[in-house]
Structures are given as C-alpha cells and as structure tokens.
Amino acid sequence: MAKTQLGARVDEDVAELAKKRAADLGLSVGDYLARLVQDDASGLRARAVDAAARFLAEHQAVFDEAEEARQTSRGARAA
C-alpha cells in the first residue's frame, strides 16, 4: 500500500507521549498513529471503552469493598 505523508502540530508533551508509546509497542510513530486512527474509525476504541465501563459498573461493589478495606487498614496502622 502506498504511504502518504501527513503533517500535524501537537504540544511537545503529546509528541513525547506518542514517541514513547510507539517505542513501547515496537512501532514507528507513523505506524502507531495509523493504528490509533484505524481503531477509532472501526469503532474498536468505542467498544473497548464501553466494555470497560460495563465491567466497572458490574463490579463496582468489589472495588468499593477493596478501597474501604484499604482505607480501614491504613487507619489501623496510624493508630
């Protein structure tokens, strides 16, 4: 597939994040950005966010219980 060069201006912190994340994934910045766009356009990102939201909603009581236990144990140590 032929490649087209794009130009975009972003804040330095965004550029650094993109470079670091691309490196973490073993991708060039261009390939990383292409993956992000493809995931967004295909709806993959939206489905992933929806799935995460459903998971959190279904298991919120477990997270609340764990947080409460953590807060209680901190208070016990401070006493």
KELO-211772 format. One record per residue: residue number from 1; residue in three letters; y, x, z of N, C-alpha, C, CB in turn. Coordinates in steps of 0.001 Angstrom, whole numbers. Glycine has a CB too. Layout:
KELO-211772
<pt nr="NUM" rest="ALA" n_north="Y" n_east="X" n_up="Z" ca_north="Y" ca_east="X" ca_up="Z" c_north="Y" c_east="X" c_up="Z" cb_north="Y" cb_east="X" cb_up="Z"/>
...
end
This chain:
KELO-211772
<pt nr="1" rest="MET" n_north="-1176" n_east="851" n_up="0" ca_north="0" ca_east="0" ca_up="0" c_north="1236" c_east="894" c_up="0" cb_north="0" cb_east="-967" cb_up="1225"/>
<pt nr="2" rest="ALA" n_north="2212" n_east="547" n_up="-812" ca_north="3453" ca_east="1309" ca_up="-877" c_north="4243" c_east="1120" c_up="409" cb_north="4294" cb_east="886" cb_up="-2096"/>
<pt nr="3" rest="LYS" n_north="4943" n_east="2150" n_up="796" ca_north="5746" ca_east="2107" ca_up="2018" c_north="7221" c_east="2025" c_up="1646" cb_north="5472" cb_east="3351" cb_up="2912"/>
<pt nr="4" rest="THR" n_north="7972" n_east="1270" n_up="2433" ca_north="9406" ca_east="1138" ca_up="2269" c_north="10079" c_east="1669" c_up="3521" cb_north="9813" cb_east="-334" cb_up="1994"/>
<pt nr="5" rest="GLN" n_north="11118" n_east="2433" n_up="3337" ca_north="11830" ca_east="2973" ca_up="4481" c_north="12886" c_east="1986" c_up="4943" cb_north="12468" cb_east="4327" cb_up="4139"/>
<pt nr="6" rest="LEU" n_north="12921" n_east="1744" n_up="6250" ca_north="13918" ca_east="876" ca_up="6857" c_north="14788" c_east="1713" c_up="7776" cb_north="13252" cb_east="-297" cb_up="7631"/>
<pt nr="7" rest="GLY" n_north="15988" n_east="1250" n_up="7993" ca_north="16868" ca_east="1913" ca_up="8953" c_north="17341" c_east="900" c_up="9974" cb_north="18073" cb_east="2578" cb_up="8243"/>
<pt nr="8" rest="ALA" n_north="17343" n_east="1304" n_up="11209" ca_north="17788" ca_east="403" ca_up="12267" c_north="18456" c_east="1223" c_up="13351" cb_north="16606" cb_east="-422" cb_up="12845"/>
<pt nr="9" rest="ARG" n_north="19469" n_east="657" n_up="13953" ca_north="20144" ca_east="1322" ca_up="15072" c_north="19742" c_east="605" c_up="16352" cb_north="21709" cb_east="1323" cb_up="14889"/>
<pt nr="10" rest="VAL" n_north="19274" n_east="1394" n_up="17307" ca_north="18889" ca_east="852" ca_up="18603" c_north="19464" c_east="1764" c_up="19686" cb_north="17328" cb_east="728" cb_up="18731"/>
<pt nr="11" rest="ASP" n_north="19550" n_east="1236" n_up="20885" ca_north="20000" ca_east="2050" ca_up="22012" c_north="19039" c_east="3224" c_up="22208" cb_north="20097" cb_east="1195" cb_up="23310"/>
<pt nr="12" rest="GLU" n_north="19571" n_east="4319" n_up="22765" ca_north="18745" ca_east="5509" ca_up="22982" c_north="17526" c_east="5208" c_up="23836" cb_north="19565" cb_east="6605" cb_up="23635"/>
<pt nr="13" rest="ASP" n_north="17692" n_east="4379" n_up="24867" ca_north="16557" ca_east="4097" ca_up="25745" c_north="15461" c_east="3338" c_up="24993" cb_north="17016" cb_east="3289" cb_up="26974"/>
<pt nr="14" rest="VAL" n_north="15849" n_east="2462" n_up="24078" ca_north="14860" ca_east="1735" ca_up="23276" c_north="14144" c_east="2703" c_up="22337" cb_north="15535" cb_east="592" cb_up="22468"/>
<pt nr="15" rest="ALA" n_north="14889" n_east="3602" n_up="21743" ca_north="14289" ca_east="4592" ca_up="20840" c_north="13290" c_east="5466" c_up="21595" cb_north="15382" cb_east="5472" cb_up="20190"/>
<pt nr="16" rest="GLU" n_north="13650" n_east="5896" n_up="22783" ca_north="12745" ca_east="6725" ca_up="23583" c_north="11492" c_east="5958" c_up="23986" cb_north="13461" cb_east="7239" cb_up="24830"/>
<pt nr="17" rest="LEU" n_north="11670" n_east="4702" n_up="24369" ca_north="10507" ca_east="3876" ca_up="24709" c_north="9570" c_east="3729" c_up="23514" cb_north="10958" cb_east="2492" cb_up="25198"/>
<pt nr="18" rest="ALA" n_north="10137" n_east="3487" n_up="22349" ca_north="9324" ca_east="3341" ca_up="21140" c_north="8564" c_east="4628" c_up="20841" cb_north="10206" cb_east="2956" cb_up="19939"/>
<pt nr="19" rest="LYS" n_north="9231" n_east="5760" n_up="20961" ca_north="8579" ca_east="7049" ca_up="20697" c_north="7452" c_east="7312" c_up="21688" cb_north="9603" cb_east="8188" cb_up="20758"/>
<pt nr="20" rest="LYS" n_north="7724" n_east="7053" n_up="22957" ca_north="6710" ca_east="7300" ca_up="23988" c_north="5519" c_east="6365" c_up="23824" cb_north="7317" cb_east="7133" cb_up="25386"/>
<pt nr="21" rest="ARG" n_north="5786" n_east="5092" n_up="23575" ca_north="4691" ca_east="4121" ca_up="23433" c_north="3860" c_east="4430" c_up="22196" cb_north="5244" cb_east="2682" cb_up="23354"/>
<pt nr="22" rest="ALA" n_north="4525" n_east="4785" n_up="21096" ca_north="3807" ca_east="5152" ca_up="19875" c_north="2909" c_east="6360" c_up="20149" cb_north="4804" cb_east="5461" cb_up="18720"/>
<pt nr="23" rest="ALA" n_north="3441" n_east="7354" n_up="20840" ca_north="2654" ca_east="8550" ca_up="21168" c_north="1465" c_east="8183" c_up="22055" cb_north="3537" cb_east="9606" cb_up="21872"/>
<pt nr="24" rest="ASP" n_north="1693" n_east="7307" n_up="23028" ca_north="597" ca_east="6863" ca_up="23910" c_north="-536" c_east="6233" c_up="23113" cb_north="1117" cb_east="5860" cb_up="24951"/>
<pt nr="25" rest="LEU" n_north="-185" n_east="5534" n_up="22051" ca_north="-1176" ca_east="4844" ca_up="21232" c_north="-1712" c_east="5710" c_up="20089" cb_north="-577" cb_east="3579" cb_up="20669"/>
<pt nr="26" rest="GLY" n_north="-1169" n_east="6916" n_up="19973" ca_north="-1597" ca_east="7802" ca_up="18892" c_north="-1091" c_east="7363" c_up="17530" cb_north="-3091" cb_east="7884" cb_up="18862"/>
<pt nr="27" rest="LEU" n_north="63" n_east="6698" n_up="17512" ca_north="643" ca_east="6189" ca_up="16276" c_north="1976" c_east="6860" c_up="15996" cb_north="818" cb_east="4672" cb_up="16347"/>
<pt nr="28" rest="SER" n_north="2372" n_east="6848" n_up="14733" ca_north="3739" ca_east="7231" ca_up="14405" c_north="4643" c_east="6077" c_up="14841" cb_north="3904" cb_east="7551" cb_up="12862"/>
<pt nr="29" rest="VAL" n_north="5926" n_east="6335" n_up="14974" ca_north="6855" ca_east="5270" ca_up="15344" c_north="6840" c_east="4179" c_up="14284" cb_north="8283" cb_east="5826" cb_up="15527"/>
<pt nr="30" rest="GLY" n_north="6778" n_east="4566" n_up="13019" ca_north="6733" ca_east="3582" ca_up="11937" c_north="5503" c_east="2687" c_up="12024" cb_north="6758" cb_east="4285" cb_up="10593"/>
<pt nr="31" rest="ASP" n_north="4339" n_east="3301" n_up="12281" ca_north="3116" ca_east="2504" ca_up="12404" c_north="3160" c_east="1612" c_up="13644" cb_north="1885" cb_east="3420" cb_up="12459"/>
<pt nr="32" rest="TYR" n_north="3736" n_east="2116" n_up="14711" ca_north="3875" ca_east="1312" ca_up="15932" c_north="4762" c_east="99" c_up="15682" cb_north="4454" cb_east="2163" cb_up="17078"/>
<pt nr="33" rest="LEU" n_north="5906" n_east="324" n_up="15033" ca_north="6809" ca_east="-787" ca_up="14729" c_north="6160" c_east="-1779" c_up="13769" cb_north="8118" cb_east="-261" cb_up="14133"/>
<pt nr="34" rest="ALA" n_north="5410" n_east="-1277" n_up="12793" ca_north="4713" ca_east="-2166" ca_up="11856" c_north="3710" c_east="-3039" c_up="12613" cb_north="3990" cb_east="-1345" cb_up="10750"/>
<pt nr="35" rest="ARG" n_north="3005" n_east="-2444" n_up="13586" ca_north="2045" ca_east="-3214" ca_up="14383" c_north="2761" c_east="-4297" c_up="15179" cb_north="1258" cb_east="-2288" cb_up="15332"/>
<pt nr="36" rest="LEU" n_north="3889" n_east="-3959" n_up="15784" ca_north="4644" ca_east="-4952" ca_up="16549" c_north="5077" c_east="-6121" c_up="15672" cb_north="5868" cb_east="-4305" cb_up="17192"/>
<pt nr="37" rest="VAL" n_north="5584" n_east="-5812" n_up="14495" ca_north="6042" ca_east="-6861" ca_up="13584" c_north="4863" c_east="-7719" c_up="13124" cb_north="6766" cb_east="-6243" cb_up="12364"/>
<pt nr="38" rest="GLN" n_north="3753" n_east="-7089" n_up="12779" ca_north="2578" ca_east="-7855" ca_up="12335" c_north="2050" c_east="-8748" c_up="13458" cb_north="1463" cb_east="-6901" cb_up="11854"/>
<pt nr="39" rest="ASP" n_north="1992" n_east="-8221" n_up="14673" ca_north="1532" ca_east="-9026" ca_up="15803" c_north="2463" c_east="-10203" c_up="16049" cb_north="1427" cb_east="-8167" cb_up="17065"/>
<pt nr="40" rest="ASP" n_north="3753" n_east="-9963" n_up="15941" ca_north="4731" ca_east="-11032" ca_up="16153" c_north="4628" c_east="-12084" c_up="15048" cb_north="6162" cb_east="-10453" cb_up="16208"/>
<pt nr="41" rest="ALA" n_north="4561" n_east="-11634" n_up="13817" ca_north="4526" ca_east="-12565" ca_up="12680" c_north="3229" c_east="-13375" c_up="12646" cb_north="4689" cb_east="-11798" cb_up="11366"/>
<pt nr="42" rest="SER" n_north="2144" n_east="-12797" n_up="13112" ca_north="860" ca_east="-13502" ca_up="13089" c_north="712" c_east="-14470" c_up="14254" cb_north="-279" cb_east="-12505" cb_up="13110"/>
<pt nr="43" rest="GLY" n_north="1619" n_east="-14386" n_up="15213" ca_north="1536" ca_east="-15238" ca_up="16382" c_north="679" c_east="-14635" c_up="17490" cb_north="992" cb_east="-16579" cb_up="15991"/>
<pt nr="44" rest="LEU" n_north="137" n_east="-13437" n_up="17269" ca_north="-711" ca_east="-12789" ca_up="18264" c_north="27" c_east="-12587" c_up="19579" cb_north="-1212" cb_east="-11451" cb_up="17739"/>
<pt nr="45" rest="ARG" n_north="1258" n_east="-12127" n_up="19501" ca_north="2040" ca_east="-11891" ca_up="20718" c_north="2234" c_east="-13193" c_up="21492" cb_north="3409" cb_east="-11267" cb_up="20370"/>
<pt nr="46" rest="ALA" n_north="2596" n_east="-14237" n_up="20795" ca_north="2831" ca_east="-15524" ca_up="21460" c_north="1547" c_east="-16031" c_up="22123" cb_north="3357" cb_east="-16568" cb_up="20447"/>
<pt nr="47" rest="ARG" n_north="425" n_east="-15885" n_up="21422" ca_north="-846" ca_east="-16320" ca_up="22010" c_north="-1202" c_east="-15492" c_up="23234" cb_north="-1969" cb_east="-16229" cb_up="20978"/>
<pt nr="48" rest="ALA" n_north="-926" n_east="-14207" n_up="23191" ca_north="-1223" ca_east="-13341" ca_up="24337" c_north="-361" c_east="-13710" c_up="25536" cb_north="-1007" cb_east="-11866" cb_up="23969"/>
<pt nr="49" rest="VAL" n_north="917" n_east="-13960" n_up="25287" ca_north="1818" ca_east="-14355" ca_up="26374" c_north="1391" c_east="-15700" c_up="26948" cb_north="3281" cb_east="-14423" cb_up="25876"/>
<pt nr="50" rest="ASP" n_north="1036" n_east="-16636" n_up="26083" ca_north="553" ca_east="-17946" ca_up="26548" c_north="-716" c_east="-17805" c_up="27391" cb_north="283" cb_east="-18874" cb_up="25348"/>
<pt nr="51" rest="ALA" n_north="-1624" n_east="-16959" n_up="26944" ca_north="-2872" ca_east="-16757" ca_up="27694" c_north="-2585" c_east="-16139" c_up="29057" cb_north="-3846" cb_east="-15860" cb_up="26899"/>
<pt nr="52" rest="ALA" n_north="-1668" n_east="-15182" n_up="29098" ca_north="-1313" ca_east="-14561" ca_up="30376" c_north="-667" c_east="-15577" c_up="31311" cb_north="-367" cb_east="-13371" cb_up="30152"/>
<pt nr="53" rest="ALA" n_north="188" n_east="-16416" n_up="30774" ca_north="845" ca_east="-17441" ca_up="31595" c_north="-177" c_east="-18434" c_up="32149" cb_north="1914" cb_east="-18188" cb_up="30771"/>
<pt nr="54" rest="ARG" n_north="-1141" n_east="-18835" n_up="31313" ca_north="-2195" ca_east="-19744" ca_up="31786" c_north="-3037" c_east="-19089" c_up="32877" cb_north="-3098" cb_east="-20176" cb_up="30616"/>
<pt nr="55" rest="PHE" n_north="-3376" n_east="-17816" n_up="32681" ca_north="-4158" ca_east="-17088" ca_up="33681" c_north="-3424" c_east="-17041" c_up="35005" cb_north="-4465" cb_east="-15667" cb_up="33200"/>
<pt nr="56" rest="LEU" n_north="-2146" n_east="-16680" n_up="34957" ca_north="-1359" ca_east="-16606" ca_up="36189" c_north="-1250" c_east="-17973" c_up="36861" cb_north="39" cb_east="-16055" cb_up="35895"/>
<pt nr="57" rest="ALA" n_north="-1043" n_east="-19013" n_up="36075" ca_north="-928" ca_east="-20358" ca_up="36643" c_north="-2236" c_east="-20786" c_up="37298" cb_north="-528" cb_east="-21366" cb_up="35558"/>
<pt nr="58" rest="GLU" n_north="-3350" n_east="-20494" n_up="36648" ca_north="-4651" ca_east="-20894" ca_up="37177" c_north="-5034" c_east="-20131" c_up="38441" cb_north="-5712" cb_east="-20691" cb_up="36126"/>
<pt nr="59" rest="HIS" n_north="-4541" n_east="-18921" n_up="38568" ca_north="-4948" ca_east="-18059" ca_up="39687" c_north="-3803" c_east="-17730" c_up="40640" cb_north="-5535" cb_east="-16774" cb_up="39154"/>
<pt nr="60" rest="GLN" n_north="-2726" n_east="-18489" n_up="40564" ca_north="-1563" ca_east="-18204" ca_up="41395" c_north="-1909" c_east="-18190" c_up="42880" cb_north="-476" cb_east="-19223" cb_up="41131"/>
<pt nr="61" rest="ALA" n_north="-2779" n_east="-19081" n_up="43310" ca_north="-3149" ca_east="-19142" ca_up="44731" c_north="-3779" c_east="-17827" c_up="45189" cb_north="-4124" cb_east="-20311" cb_up="44984"/>
<pt nr="62" rest="VAL" n_north="-4580" n_east="-17211" n_up="44338" ca_north="-5204" ca_east="-15934" ca_up="44689" c_north="-4140" c_east="-14854" c_up="44846" cb_north="-6239" cb_east="-15518" cb_up="43620"/>
<pt nr="63" rest="PHE" n_north="-3185" n_east="-14820" n_up="43920" ca_north="-2117" ca_east="-13833" ca_up="44010" c_north="-1263" c_east="-14062" c_up="45251" cb_north="-1246" cb_east="-13877" cb_up="42755"/>
<pt nr="64" rest="ASP" n_north="-969" n_east="-15325" n_up="45534" ca_north="-176" ca_east="-15648" ca_up="46724" c_north="-906" c_east="-15216" c_up="47993" cb_north="130" cb_east="-17158" cb_up="46777"/>
<pt nr="65" rest="GLU" n_north="-2201" n_east="-15472" n_up="48033" ca_north="-3008" ca_east="-15109" ca_up="49199" c_north="-3032" c_east="-13587" c_up="49392" cb_north="-4447" cb_east="-15652" cb_up="49046"/>
<pt nr="66" rest="ALA" n_north="-3194" n_east="-12857" n_up="48308" ca_north="-3210" ca_east="-11395" ca_up="48386" c_north="-1860" c_east="-10863" c_up="48842" cb_north="-3585" cb_east="-10787" cb_up="47028"/>
<pt nr="67" rest="GLU" n_north="-793" n_east="-11431" n_up="48330" ca_north="553" ca_east="-10999" ca_up="48733" c_north="794" c_east="-11303" c_up="50205" cb_north="1630" cb_east="-11686" cb_up="47867"/>
<pt nr="68" rest="GLU" n_north="360" n_east="-12466" n_up="50641" ca_north="523" ca_east="-12840" ca_up="52045" c_north="-272" c_east="-11883" c_up="52943" cb_north="67" cb_east="-14306" cb_up="52275"/>
<pt nr="69" rest="ALA" n_north="-1476" n_east="-11545" n_up="52547" ca_north="-2299" ca_east="-10609" ca_up="53316" c_north="-1641" c_east="-9244" c_up="53380" cb_north="-3701" cb_east="-10490" cb_up="52705"/>
<pt nr="70" rest="ARG" n_north="-1049" n_east="-8834" n_up="52276" ca_north="-367" ca_east="-7523" ca_up="52234" c_north="842" c_east="-7533" c_up="53162" cb_north="76" cb_east="-7171" cb_up="50781"/>
<pt nr="71" rest="GLN" n_north="1607" n_east="-8622" n_up="53131" ca_north="2785" ca_east="-8735" ca_up="54000" c_north="2362" c_east="-8753" c_up="55475" cb_north="3596" cb_east="-10015" cb_up="53656"/>
<pt nr="72" rest="THR" n_north="1288" n_east="-9453" n_up="55777" ca_north="801" ca_east="-9550" ca_up="57150" c_north="327" c_east="-8190" c_up="57645" cb_north="-337" cb_east="-10580" cb_up="57248"/>
<pt nr="73" rest="SER" n_north="-390" n_east="-7453" n_up="56783" ca_north="-885" ca_east="-6137" ca_up="57207" c_north="264" c_east="-5157" c_up="57397" cb_north="-1883" cb_east="-5580" cb_up="56180"/>
<pt nr="74" rest="ARG" n_north="1298" n_east="-5272" n_up="56634" ca_north="2477" ca_east="-4406" ca_up="56814" c_north="3141" c_east="-4706" c_up="58157" cb_north="3498" cb_east="-4605" cb_up="55648"/>
<pt nr="75" rest="GLY" n_north="3254" n_east="-5988" n_up="58481" ca_north="3869" ca_east="-6375" ca_up="59735" c_north="3059" c_east="-5899" c_up="60927" cb_north="4040" cb_east="-7870" cb_up="59791"/>
<pt nr="76" rest="ALA" n_north="1732" n_east="-5916" n_up="60808" ca_north="863" ca_east="-5494" ca_up="61892" c_north="1010" c_east="-3989" c_up="62151" cb_north="-598" cb_east="-5844" cb_up="61570"/>
<pt nr="77" rest="ARG" n_north="1191" n_east="-3216" n_up="61088" ca_north="1352" ca_east="-1769" ca_up="61250" c_north="2704" c_east="-1419" c_up="61856" cb_north="1192" cb_east="-1066" cb_up="59908"/>
<pt nr="78" rest="ALA" n_north="3718" n_east="-2222" n_up="61531" ca_north="5064" ca_east="-1932" ca_up="62016" c_north="5183" c_east="-2215" c_up="63503" cb_north="6094" cb_east="-2747" cb_up="61247"/>
<pt nr="79" rest="ALA" n_north="4353" n_east="-3074" n_up="64038" ca_north="4450" ca_east="-3471" ca_up="65448" c_north="3967" c_east="-2429" c_up="66397" cb_north="3690" cb_east="-4711" cb_up="65682"/>
end
